[in-house]
């Protein structure tokens, strides 16, 4: 393989922030993206609570950071068991088509099964046909009966006051 994948450590925060910004440009969400390298560094620590985890992809030889998958545990009351939620997966467009996305999903599946998780969930933008085709090839099932809802920071503050 022309790339390596490993668990992210706090020192990977600058690389991940760069890729988050690239993802925001790709998803046309630059105005919504404000990653904080210091926060990410803290949240990647093993003793962080709550904690996020990530996989990072590096080009073999150059060591260039070319992709990531950021995830955390979720919980299903119906299964009374944990799962993984994939918050974001991104591969630099120059390196797509080399099996990196598939390798990231295989790593996530291995992590999930080793931890006894019974599912892996994620969201995909409705216009991202390339991603949806890839996920379909994985055997993923779209969950059209659920609508994502969100309270933003200011709404949370308002709700507790």
ZAMARGU-4260 file (C-alpha; in steps of 0.2 Angstrom, whole numbers, plus 5000, padded with zeros to 4 digits):
<rodrens>
0) 5000/5000/5000 | 5006/5017/4996 | 5000/5024/5013 | 4999/5020/5031 | 4985/5021/5043
5) 4986/5023/5062 | 4977/5030/5077 | 4979/5048/5079 | 4988/5056/5094 | 4986/5074/5100
10) 5002/5079/5090 | 4992/5075/5074 | 4980/5090/5078 | 4988/5102/5065 | 4987/5089/5051
15) 4969/5085/5055 | 4964/5103/5056 | 4971/5106/5039 | 4961/5091/5032 | 4945/5098/5041
20) 4948/5114/5032 | 4950/5105/5015 | 4934/5095/5019 | 4924/5111/5023 | 4930/5118/5006
25) 4924/5102/4997 | 4907/5102/5006 | 4905/5120/5003 | 4904/5124/5022 | 4919/5135/5024
30) 4908/5148/5033 | 4903/5134/5046 | 4920/5127/5049 | 4931/5134/5063 | 4942/5120/5069
35) 4952/5124/5085 | 4969/5115/5085 | 4971/5116/5104 | 4954/5109/5107 | 4957/5095/5095
40) 4973/5091/5103 | 4965/5090/5121 | 4950/5080/5114 | 4962/5067/5106 | 4970/5063/5123
45) 4967/5046/5130 | 4961/5054/5146 | 4950/5066/5138 | 4931/5066/5144 | 4922/5066/5132
50) 4934/5060/5120 | 4935/5058/5101 | 4946/5047/5091 | 4953/5048/5074 | 4963/5038/5061
55) 4976/5047/5051 | 4982/5042/5034 | 5000/5046/5028 | 5008/5044/5011 | 5022/5031/5013
60) 5039/5039/5010 | 5034/5057/5011 | 5024/5055/5027 | 5012/5068/5020 | 4995/5068/5029
65) 4982/5064/5016 | 4967/5058/5025 | 4957/5055/5041 | 4942/5047/5049 | 4936/5055/5066
70) 4924/5045/5076 | 4917/5043/5094 | 4906/5031/5103 | 4887/5032/5103 | 4874/5021/5111
75) 4858/5012/5105 | 4845/5010/5118 | 4836/4997/5107 | 4852/4987/5106 | 4857/4991/5124
80) 4875/4992/5116 | 4888/5004/5110 | 4892/5009/5092 | 4904/5020/5083 | 4898/5036/5075
85) 4909/5042/5061 | 4909/5061/5061 | 4920/5064/5046 | 4930/5055/5034 | 4941/5064/5021
90) 4954/5059/5009 | 4964/5072/4999 | 4957/5072/4981 | 4974/5068/4974 | 4974/5052/4983
95) 4957/5046/4980 | 4954/5030/4970 | 4968/5021/4979 | 4958/5011/4992 | 4961/5023/5006
100) 4943/5026/5010 | 4940/5007/5010 | 4955/5004/5021 | 4948/5017/5033 | 4931/5009/5034
105) 4940/4992/5037 | 4950/4999/5051 | 4934/5007/5058 | 4925/4990/5057 | 4939/4981/5065
110) 4939/4994/5080 | 4920/4992/5081 | 4920/4973/5082 | 4935/4972/5094 | 4925/4984/5106
115) 4909/4974/5104 | 4900/4988/5095 | 4885/4982/5085 | 4885/4996/5072 | 4894/5010/5063
120) 4883/5026/5059 | 4887/5041/5049 | 4879/5055/5039 | 4882/5060/5021 | 4877/5076/5012
125) 4862/5072/5000 | 4871/5079/4985 | 4887/5069/4987 | 4883/5055/4975 | 4901/5049/4974
130) 4901/5046/4993 | 4884/5038/4992 | 4889/5026/4978 | 4905/5021/4988 | 4894/5018/5004
135) 4882/5008/4994 | 4896/4997/4988 | 4901/4994/5006 | 4883/4987/5009 | 4878/5002/5020
140) 4859/5005/5022 | 4852/5023/5020 | 4842/5028/5035 | 4828/5038/5027 | 4816/5037/5041
145) 4827/5048/5053 | 4829/5067/5052 | 4845/5075/5060 | 4840/5089/5072 | 4852/5101/5080
150) 4852/5114/5094 | 4867/5126/5091 | 4878/5133/5105 | 4867/5149/5107 | 4851/5139/5107
155) 4858/5128/5121 | 4863/5143/5131 | 4846/5150/5129 | 4838/5133/5134 | 4847/5132/5150
160) 4844/5150/5156
</rodrens>
